[in-house]
Amino acid sequence: MRVSCAKLFATEMVGRVADRGVQIHGGAGYINEYPVERFYHDARLLRLYEGTTQVQQLIIGRELLRAD
């Protein structure tokens, strides 16, 4: 469960940070000339590797219910 919690937290935070970076750059945030465009796309992929956010939430929830 700890691994699922860490993955969920890390991937959600990197997604928020990348999203805000694109917001700061405005329309230029989607242009390949800026590193933030790459960060944004990579952050989205991180949410899918080794189980999506929803899968991680299910794992955490299942373990919390077992703990009672």
PyMOL Python script that loads the backbone (N, CA, C, O; Angstrom):
from pymol import cmd

cmd.read_pdbstr("""\
ATOM      1  N   MET A   1       0.825  -1.189   0.000  1.00  0.00           N
ATOM      2  CA  MET A   1       0.000   0.000   0.000  1.00  0.00           C
ATOM      3  C   MET A   1       0.871   1.255   0.000  1.00  0.00           C
ATOM      4  O   MET A   1       0.518   2.251  -0.632  1.00  0.00           O
ATOM      5  N   ARG A   2       1.984   1.218   0.690  1.00  0.00           N
ATOM      6  CA  ARG A   2       2.852   2.403   0.735  1.00  0.00           C
ATOM      7  C   ARG A   2       3.364   2.785  -0.652  1.00  0.00           C
ATOM      8  O   ARG A   2       3.478   3.966  -0.980  1.00  0.00           O
ATOM      9  N   VAL A   3       3.667   1.785  -1.449  1.00  0.00           N
ATOM     10  CA  VAL A   3       4.144   2.052  -2.804  1.00  0.00           C
ATOM     11  C   VAL A   3       3.031   2.702  -3.629  1.00  0.00           C
ATOM     12  O   VAL A   3       3.284   3.640  -4.385  1.00  0.00           O
ATOM     13  N   SER A   4       1.818   2.210  -3.486  1.00  0.00           N
ATOM     14  CA  SER A   4       0.681   2.795  -4.209  1.00  0.00           C
ATOM     15  C   SER A   4       0.448   4.234  -3.771  1.00  0.00           C
ATOM     16  O   SER A   4       0.168   5.102  -4.598  1.00  0.00           O
ATOM     17  N   CYS A   5       0.565   4.485  -2.465  1.00  0.00           N
ATOM     18  CA  CYS A   5       0.401   5.855  -1.962  1.00  0.00           C
ATOM     19  C   CYS A   5       1.475   6.777  -2.531  1.00  0.00           C
ATOM     20  O   CYS A   5       1.185   7.899  -2.947  1.00  0.00           O
ATOM     21  N   ALA A   6       2.715   6.298  -2.546  1.00  0.00           N
ATOM     22  CA  ALA A   6       3.822   7.113  -3.058  1.00  0.00           C
ATOM     23  C   ALA A   6       3.646   7.396  -4.550  1.00  0.00           C
ATOM     24  O   ALA A   6       3.845   8.525  -4.999  1.00  0.00           O
ATOM     25  N   LYS A   7       3.271   6.366  -5.317  1.00  0.00           N
ATOM     26  CA  LYS A   7       3.081   6.559  -6.754  1.00  0.00           C
ATOM     27  C   LYS A   7       1.934   7.517  -7.035  1.00  0.00           C
ATOM     28  O   LYS A   7       2.046   8.405  -7.880  1.00  0.00           O
ATOM     29  N   LEU A   8       0.837   7.331  -6.324  1.00  0.00           N
ATOM     30  CA  LEU A   8      -0.317   8.203  -6.516  1.00  0.00           C
ATOM     31  C   LEU A   8       0.040   9.649  -6.207  1.00  0.00           C
ATOM     32  O   LEU A   8      -0.256  10.546  -6.996  1.00  0.00           O
ATOM     33  N   PHE A   9       0.673   9.879  -5.068  1.00  0.00           N
ATOM     34  CA  PHE A   9       1.039  11.237  -4.680  1.00  0.00           C
ATOM     35  C   PHE A   9       2.010  11.857  -5.680  1.00  0.00           C
ATOM     36  O   PHE A   9       1.802  12.978  -6.145  1.00  0.00           O
ATOM     37  N   ALA A  10       3.074  11.120  -6.008  1.00  0.00           N
ATOM     38  CA  ALA A  10       4.109  11.665  -6.889  1.00  0.00           C
ATOM     39  C   ALA A  10       3.575  11.975  -8.281  1.00  0.00           C
ATOM     40  O   ALA A  10       3.867  13.035  -8.835  1.00  0.00           O
ATOM     41  N   THR A  11       2.802  11.068  -8.845  1.00  0.00           N
ATOM     42  CA  THR A  11       2.311  11.302 -10.204  1.00  0.00           C
ATOM     43  C   THR A  11       1.271  12.411 -10.253  1.00  0.00           C
ATOM     44  O   THR A  11       1.222  13.170 -11.221  1.00  0.00           O
ATOM     45  N   GLU A  12       0.446  12.514  -9.226  1.00  0.00           N
ATOM     46  CA  GLU A  12      -0.525  13.605  -9.198  1.00  0.00           C
ATOM     47  C   GLU A  12       0.158  14.956  -9.018  1.00  0.00           C
ATOM     48  O   GLU A  12      -0.245  15.944  -9.633  1.00  0.00           O
ATOM     49  N   MET A  13       1.180  15.003  -8.185  1.00  0.00           N
ATOM     50  CA  MET A  13       1.893  16.268  -7.969  1.00  0.00           C
ATOM     51  C   MET A  13       2.660  16.698  -9.209  1.00  0.00           C
ATOM     52  O   MET A  13       2.633  17.873  -9.576  1.00  0.00           O
ATOM     53  N   VAL A  14       3.352  15.750  -9.866  1.00  0.00           N
ATOM     54  CA  VAL A  14       4.085  16.121 -11.077  1.00  0.00           C
ATOM     55  C   VAL A  14       3.104  16.577 -12.164  1.00  0.00           C
ATOM     56  O   VAL A  14       3.423  17.456 -12.964  1.00  0.00           O
ATOM     57  N   GLY A  15       1.923  15.982 -12.188  1.00  0.00           N
ATOM     58  CA  GLY A  15       0.902  16.419 -13.140  1.00  0.00           C
ATOM     59  C   GLY A  15       0.442  17.841 -12.877  1.00  0.00           C
ATOM     60  O   GLY A  15       0.278  18.634 -13.804  1.00  0.00           O
ATOM     61  N   ARG A  16       0.237  18.155 -11.607  1.00  0.00           N
ATOM     62  CA  ARG A  16      -0.181  19.526 -11.258  1.00  0.00           C
ATOM     63  C   ARG A  16       0.901  20.546 -11.576  1.00  0.00           C
ATOM     64  O   ARG A  16       0.617  21.623 -12.099  1.00  0.00           O
ATOM     65  N   VAL A  17       2.138  20.201 -11.258  1.00  0.00           N
ATOM     66  CA  VAL A  17       3.250  21.115 -11.523  1.00  0.00           C
ATOM     67  C   VAL A  17       3.405  21.349 -13.022  1.00  0.00           C
ATOM     68  O   VAL A  17       3.563  22.489 -13.459  1.00  0.00           O
ATOM     69  N   ALA A  18       3.361  20.280 -13.808  1.00  0.00           N
ATOM     70  CA  ALA A  18       3.483  20.423 -15.260  1.00  0.00           C
ATOM     71  C   ALA A  18       2.326  21.230 -15.828  1.00  0.00           C
ATOM     72  O   ALA A  18       2.522  22.054 -16.721  1.00  0.00           O
ATOM     73  N   ASP A  19       1.125  21.001 -15.316  1.00  0.00           N
ATOM     74  CA  ASP A  19      -0.043  21.748 -15.780  1.00  0.00           C
ATOM     75  C   ASP A  19       0.109  23.235 -15.485  1.00  0.00           C
ATOM     76  O   ASP A  19      -0.219  24.078 -16.321  1.00  0.00           O
ATOM     77  N   ARG A  20       0.598  23.547 -14.313  1.00  0.00           N
ATOM     78  CA  ARG A  20       0.805  24.961 -13.970  1.00  0.00           C
ATOM     79  C   ARG A  20       1.910  25.588 -14.809  1.00  0.00           C
ATOM     80  O   ARG A  20       1.845  26.768 -15.153  1.00  0.00           O
ATOM     81  N   GLY A  21       2.918  24.797 -15.133  1.00  0.00           N
ATOM     82  CA  GLY A  21       3.977  25.300 -16.025  1.00  0.00           C
ATOM     83  C   GLY A  21       3.433  25.672 -17.389  1.00  0.00           C
ATOM     84  O   GLY A  21       3.809  26.694 -17.962  1.00  0.00           O
ATOM     85  N   VAL A  22       2.546  24.835 -17.904  1.00  0.00           N
ATOM     86  CA  VAL A  22       1.913  25.135 -19.196  1.00  0.00           C
ATOM     87  C   VAL A  22       1.036  26.375 -19.058  1.00  0.00           C
ATOM     88  O   VAL A  22       1.015  27.219 -19.953  1.00  0.00           O
ATOM     89  N   GLN A  23       0.323  26.492 -17.960  1.00  0.00           N
ATOM     90  CA  GLN A  23      -0.518  27.674 -17.722  1.00  0.00           C
ATOM     91  C   GLN A  23       0.321  28.948 -17.718  1.00  0.00           C
ATOM     92  O   GLN A  23      -0.070  29.959 -18.299  1.00  0.00           O
ATOM     93  N   ILE A  24       1.462  28.893 -17.068  1.00  0.00           N
ATOM     94  CA  ILE A  24       2.339  30.065 -16.984  1.00  0.00           C
ATOM     95  C   ILE A  24       2.832  30.472 -18.369  1.00  0.00           C
ATOM     96  O   ILE A  24       2.909  31.660 -18.683  1.00  0.00           O
ATOM     97  N   HIS A  25       3.165  29.484 -19.190  1.00  0.00           N
ATOM     98  CA  HIS A  25       3.668  29.774 -20.536  1.00  0.00           C
ATOM     99  C   HIS A  25       2.550  30.094 -21.525  1.00  0.00           C
ATOM    100  O   HIS A  25       2.820  30.569 -22.629  1.00  0.00           O
ATOM    101  N   GLY A  26       1.319  29.842 -21.148  1.00  0.00           N
ATOM    102  CA  GLY A  26       0.196  30.113 -22.037  1.00  0.00           C
ATOM    103  C   GLY A  26       0.240  29.218 -23.260  1.00  0.00           C
ATOM    104  O   GLY A  26       0.586  28.041 -23.156  1.00  0.00           O
ATOM    105  N   GLY A  27      -0.103  29.759 -24.408  1.00  0.00           N
ATOM    106  CA  GLY A  27      -0.122  28.989 -25.645  1.00  0.00           C
ATOM    107  C   GLY A  27       1.246  28.450 -26.026  1.00  0.00           C
ATOM    108  O   GLY A  27       1.349  27.429 -26.707  1.00  0.00           O
ATOM    109  N   ALA A  28       2.301  29.135 -25.588  1.00  0.00           N
ATOM    110  CA  ALA A  28       3.655  28.684 -25.902  1.00  0.00           C
ATOM    111  C   ALA A  28       4.001  27.396 -25.163  1.00  0.00           C
ATOM    112  O   ALA A  28       4.971  26.724 -25.511  1.00  0.00           O
ATOM    113  N   GLY A  29       3.215  27.046 -24.145  1.00  0.00           N
ATOM    114  CA  GLY A  29       3.456  25.824 -23.396  1.00  0.00           C
ATOM    115  C   GLY A  29       3.248  24.562 -24.208  1.00  0.00           C
ATOM    116  O   GLY A  29       3.681  23.483 -23.803  1.00  0.00           O
ATOM    117  N   TYR A  30       2.589  24.687 -25.351  1.00  0.00           N
ATOM    118  CA  TYR A  30       2.357  23.539 -26.229  1.00  0.00           C
ATOM    119  C   TYR A  30       3.353  23.453 -27.375  1.00  0.00           C
ATOM    120  O   TYR A  30       3.318  22.505 -28.159  1.00  0.00           O
ATOM    121  N   ILE A  31       4.230  24.428 -27.475  1.00  0.00           N
ATOM    122  CA  ILE A  31       5.195  24.464 -28.568  1.00  0.00           C
ATOM    123  C   ILE A  31       6.422  23.633 -28.192  1.00  0.00           C
ATOM    124  O   ILE A  31       6.902  23.702 -27.060  1.00  0.00           O
ATOM    125  N   ASN A  32       6.922  22.855 -29.140  1.00  0.00           N
ATOM    126  CA  ASN A  32       8.061  21.979 -28.892  1.00  0.00           C
ATOM    127  C   ASN A  32       9.339  22.712 -28.500  1.00  0.00           C
ATOM    128  O   ASN A  32      10.269  22.090 -27.987  1.00  0.00           O
ATOM    129  N   GLU A  33       9.401  24.003 -28.728  1.00  0.00           N
ATOM    130  CA  GLU A  33      10.606  24.770 -28.413  1.00  0.00           C
ATOM    131  C   GLU A  33      10.821  24.927 -26.912  1.00  0.00           C
ATOM    132  O   GLU A  33      11.934  25.227 -26.482  1.00  0.00           O
ATOM    133  N   TYR A  34       9.791  24.731 -26.118  1.00  0.00           N
ATOM    134  CA  TYR A  34       9.889  24.933 -24.683  1.00  0.00           C
ATOM    135  C   TYR A  34       9.899  23.593 -23.947  1.00  0.00           C
ATOM    136  O   TYR A  34       9.103  22.709 -24.264  1.00  0.00           O
ATOM    137  N   PRO A  35      10.787  23.438 -22.976  1.00  0.00           N
ATOM    138  CA  PRO A  35      10.855  22.176 -22.227  1.00  0.00           C
ATOM    139  C   PRO A  35       9.558  21.830 -21.496  1.00  0.00           C
ATOM    140  O   PRO A  35       9.284  20.656 -21.248  1.00  0.00           O
ATOM    141  N   VAL A  36       8.771  22.826 -21.156  1.00  0.00           N
ATOM    142  CA  VAL A  36       7.541  22.564 -20.404  1.00  0.00           C
ATOM    143  C   VAL A  36       6.576  21.696 -21.204  1.00  0.00           C
ATOM    144  O   VAL A  36       5.786  20.952 -20.623  1.00  0.00           O
ATOM    145  N   GLU A  37       6.632  21.782 -22.519  1.00  0.00           N
ATOM    146  CA  GLU A  37       5.765  20.949 -23.362  1.00  0.00           C
ATOM    147  C   GLU A  37       6.113  19.477 -23.166  1.00  0.00           C
ATOM    148  O   GLU A  37       5.225  18.632 -23.057  1.00  0.00           O
ATOM    149  N   ARG A  38       7.391  19.181 -23.121  1.00  0.00           N
ATOM    150  CA  ARG A  38       7.838  17.797 -22.911  1.00  0.00           C
ATOM    151  C   ARG A  38       7.481  17.316 -21.503  1.00  0.00           C
ATOM    152  O   ARG A  38       7.036  16.182 -21.328  1.00  0.00           O
ATOM    153  N   PHE A  39       7.675  18.181 -20.499  1.00  0.00           N
ATOM    154  CA  PHE A  39       7.328  17.826 -19.128  1.00  0.00           C
ATOM    155  C   PHE A  39       5.848  17.495 -19.007  1.00  0.00           C
ATOM    156  O   PHE A  39       5.462  16.552 -18.316  1.00  0.00           O
ATOM    157  N   TYR A  40       5.035  18.278 -19.684  1.00  0.00           N
ATOM    158  CA  TYR A  40       3.586  18.067 -19.616  1.00  0.00           C
ATOM    159  C   TYR A  40       3.202  16.695 -20.182  1.00  0.00           C
ATOM    160  O   TYR A  40       2.416  15.967 -19.576  1.00  0.00           O
ATOM    161  N   HIS A  41       3.751  16.355 -21.326  1.00  0.00           N
ATOM    162  CA  HIS A  41       3.433  15.065 -21.933  1.00  0.00           C
ATOM    163  C   HIS A  41       4.003  13.902 -21.130  1.00  0.00           C
ATOM    164  O   HIS A  41       3.346  12.872 -20.976  1.00  0.00           O
ATOM    165  N   ASP A  42       5.212  14.059 -20.623  1.00  0.00           N
ATOM    166  CA  ASP A  42       5.813  13.001 -19.803  1.00  0.00           C
ATOM    167  C   ASP A  42       5.038  12.797 -18.507  1.00  0.00           C
ATOM    168  O   ASP A  42       4.868  11.665 -18.054  1.00  0.00           O
ATOM    169  N   ALA A  43       4.570  13.888 -17.910  1.00  0.00           N
ATOM    170  CA  ALA A  43       3.806  13.790 -16.659  1.00  0.00           C
ATOM    171  C   ALA A  43       2.513  13.021 -16.892  1.00  0.00           C
ATOM    172  O   ALA A  43       2.087  12.242 -16.038  1.00  0.00           O
ATOM    173  N   ARG A  44       1.901  13.233 -18.021  1.00  0.00           N
ATOM    174  CA  ARG A  44       0.661  12.503 -18.329  1.00  0.00           C
ATOM    175  C   ARG A  44       0.923  11.005 -18.457  1.00  0.00           C
ATOM    176  O   ARG A  44       0.125  10.189 -17.996  1.00  0.00           O
ATOM    177  N   LEU A  45       2.018  10.656 -19.073  1.00  0.00           N
ATOM    178  CA  LEU A  45       2.361   9.242 -19.222  1.00  0.00           C
ATOM    179  C   LEU A  45       2.688   8.587 -17.884  1.00  0.00           C
ATOM    180  O   LEU A  45       2.411   7.403 -17.690  1.00  0.00           O
ATOM    181  N   LEU A  46       3.270   9.339 -16.968  1.00  0.00           N
ATOM    182  CA  LEU A  46       3.598   8.780 -15.652  1.00  0.00           C
ATOM    183  C   LEU A  46       2.349   8.304 -14.915  1.00  0.00           C
ATOM    184  O   LEU A  46       2.406   7.362 -14.125  1.00  0.00           O
ATOM    185  N   ARG A  47       1.234   8.957 -15.177  1.00  0.00           N
ATOM    186  CA  ARG A  47      -0.014   8.559 -14.522  1.00  0.00           C
ATOM    187  C   ARG A  47      -0.523   7.215 -15.017  1.00  0.00           C
ATOM    188  O   ARG A  47      -1.371   6.597 -14.374  1.00  0.00           O
ATOM    189  N   LEU A  48      -0.011   6.757 -16.155  1.00  0.00           N
ATOM    190  CA  LEU A  48      -0.482   5.505 -16.746  1.00  0.00           C
ATOM    191  C   LEU A  48       0.446   4.325 -16.473  1.00  0.00           C
ATOM    192  O   LEU A  48      -0.014   3.186 -16.390  1.00  0.00           O
ATOM    193  N   TYR A  49       1.741   4.582 -16.331  1.00  0.00           N
ATOM    194  CA  TYR A  49       2.692   3.498 -16.109  1.00  0.00           C
ATOM    195  C   TYR A  49       2.452   2.840 -14.762  1.00  0.00           C
ATOM    196  O   TYR A  49       2.117   3.512 -13.786  1.00  0.00           O
ATOM    197  N   GLU A  50       2.623   1.538 -14.711  1.00  0.00           N
ATOM    198  CA  GLU A  50       2.531   0.751 -13.480  1.00  0.00           C
ATOM    199  C   GLU A  50       1.198   0.930 -12.769  1.00  0.00           C
ATOM    200  O   GLU A  50       1.147   0.875 -11.540  1.00  0.00           O
ATOM    201  N   GLY A  51       0.141   1.139 -13.499  1.00  0.00           N
ATOM    202  CA  GLY A  51      -1.193   1.273 -12.922  1.00  0.00           C
ATOM    203  C   GLY A  51      -1.653   2.710 -12.922  1.00  0.00           C
ATOM    204  O   GLY A  51      -0.938   3.610 -12.481  1.00  0.00           O
ATOM    205  N   THR A  52      -2.851   2.913 -13.422  1.00  0.00           N
ATOM    206  CA  THR A  52      -3.385   4.270 -13.486  1.00  0.00           C
ATOM    207  C   THR A  52      -3.692   4.798 -12.091  1.00  0.00           C
ATOM    208  O   THR A  52      -3.651   4.059 -11.107  1.00  0.00           O
ATOM    209  N   THR A  53      -3.997   6.073 -12.025  1.00  0.00           N
ATOM    210  CA  THR A  53      -4.358   6.701 -10.758  1.00  0.00           C
ATOM    211  C   THR A  53      -5.535   5.984 -10.118  1.00  0.00           C
ATOM    212  O   THR A  53      -5.548   5.766  -8.906  1.00  0.00           O
ATOM    213  N   GLN A  54      -6.518   5.620 -10.921  1.00  0.00           N
ATOM    214  CA  GLN A  54      -7.700   4.950 -10.380  1.00  0.00           C
ATOM    215  C   GLN A  54      -7.354   3.575  -9.822  1.00  0.00           C
ATOM    216  O   GLN A  54      -7.906   3.168  -8.800  1.00  0.00           O
ATOM    217  N   VAL A  55      -6.456   2.860 -10.473  1.00  0.00           N
ATOM    218  CA  VAL A  55      -6.026   1.555  -9.969  1.00  0.00           C
ATOM    219  C   VAL A  55      -5.313   1.726  -8.633  1.00  0.00           C
ATOM    220  O   VAL A  55      -5.535   0.950  -7.703  1.00  0.00           O
ATOM    221  N   GLN A  56      -4.461   2.738  -8.539  1.00  0.00           N
ATOM    222  CA  GLN A  56      -3.760   2.984  -7.273  1.00  0.00           C
ATOM    223  C   GLN A  56      -4.753   3.325  -6.165  1.00  0.00           C
ATOM    224  O   GLN A  56      -4.584   2.884  -5.028  1.00  0.00           O
ATOM    225  N   GLN A  57      -5.776   4.097  -6.481  1.00  0.00           N
ATOM    226  CA  GLN A  57      -6.799   4.424  -5.495  1.00  0.00           C
ATOM    227  C   GLN A  57      -7.543   3.173  -5.038  1.00  0.00           C
ATOM    228  O   GLN A  57      -7.853   3.035  -3.854  1.00  0.00           O
ATOM    229  N   LEU A  58      -7.828   2.270  -5.957  1.00  0.00           N
ATOM    230  CA  LEU A  58      -8.494   1.011  -5.590  1.00  0.00           C
ATOM    231  C   LEU A  58      -7.614   0.164  -4.676  1.00  0.00           C
ATOM    232  O   LEU A  58      -8.102  -0.409  -3.702  1.00  0.00           O
ATOM    233  N   ILE A  59      -6.333   0.082  -4.982  1.00  0.00           N
ATOM    234  CA  ILE A  59      -5.407  -0.682  -4.148  1.00  0.00           C
ATOM    235  C   ILE A  59      -5.346  -0.102  -2.749  1.00  0.00           C
ATOM    236  O   ILE A  59      -5.400  -0.842  -1.767  1.00  0.00           O
ATOM    237  N   ILE A  60      -5.235   1.216  -2.646  1.00  0.00           N
ATOM    238  CA  ILE A  60      -5.167   1.881  -1.344  1.00  0.00           C
ATOM    239  C   ILE A  60      -6.463   1.657  -0.570  1.00  0.00           C
ATOM    240  O   ILE A  60      -6.431   1.306   0.610  1.00  0.00           O
ATOM    241  N   GLY A  61      -7.582   1.856  -1.221  1.00  0.00           N
ATOM    242  CA  GLY A  61      -8.880   1.665  -0.571  1.00  0.00           C
ATOM    243  C   GLY A  61      -9.077   0.247  -0.081  1.00  0.00           C
ATOM    244  O   GLY A  61      -9.566   0.030   1.028  1.00  0.00           O
ATOM    245  N   ARG A  62      -8.699  -0.718  -0.899  1.00  0.00           N
ATOM    246  CA  ARG A  62      -8.833  -2.131  -0.528  1.00  0.00           C
ATOM    247  C   ARG A  62      -7.975  -2.446   0.701  1.00  0.00           C
ATOM    248  O   ARG A  62      -8.421  -3.152   1.606  1.00  0.00           O
ATOM    249  N   GLU A  63      -6.766  -1.932   0.732  1.00  0.00           N
ATOM    250  CA  GLU A  63      -5.879  -2.176   1.872  1.00  0.00           C
ATOM    251  C   GLU A  63      -6.386  -1.485   3.145  1.00  0.00           C
ATOM    252  O   GLU A  63      -6.257  -2.025   4.244  1.00  0.00           O
ATOM    253  N   LEU A  64      -6.955  -0.307   2.987  1.00  0.00           N
ATOM    254  CA  LEU A  64      -7.503   0.402   4.152  1.00  0.00           C
ATOM    255  C   LEU A  64      -8.702  -0.346   4.737  1.00  0.00           C
ATOM    256  O   LEU A  64      -8.871  -0.395   5.955  1.00  0.00           O
ATOM    257  N   LEU A  65      -9.526  -0.924   3.876  1.00  0.00           N
ATOM    258  CA  LEU A  65     -10.675  -1.688   4.355  1.00  0.00           C
ATOM    259  C   LEU A  65     -10.235  -2.977   5.060  1.00  0.00           C
ATOM    260  O   LEU A  65     -10.858  -3.412   6.029  1.00  0.00           O
ATOM    261  N   ARG A  66      -9.162  -3.570   4.560  1.00  0.00           N
ATOM    262  CA  ARG A  66      -8.607  -4.774   5.197  1.00  0.00           C
ATOM    263  C   ARG A  66      -8.010  -4.486   6.564  1.00  0.00           C
ATOM    264  O   ARG A  66      -8.022  -5.350   7.441  1.00  0.00           O
ATOM    265  N   ALA A  67      -7.490  -3.287   6.753  1.00  0.00           N
ATOM    266  CA  ALA A  67      -6.806  -2.927   7.989  1.00  0.00           C
ATOM    267  C   ALA A  67      -7.758  -2.863   9.185  1.00  0.00           C
ATOM    268  O   ALA A  67      -7.314  -2.966  10.329  1.00  0.00           O
ATOM    269  N   ASP A  68      -9.055  -2.695   8.938  1.00  0.00           N
ATOM    270  CA  ASP A  68     -10.002  -2.586  10.056  1.00  0.00           C
ATOM    271  C   ASP A  68     -10.282  -3.880  10.725  1.00  0.00           C
ATOM    272  O   ASP A  68     -11.060  -3.926  11.678  1.00  0.00           O
TER     273      ASP A  68
END
""", "prot")
cmd.dss("prot")
cmd.show_as("cartoon", "prot")
cmd.util.cbc("prot")
cmd.orient("prot")
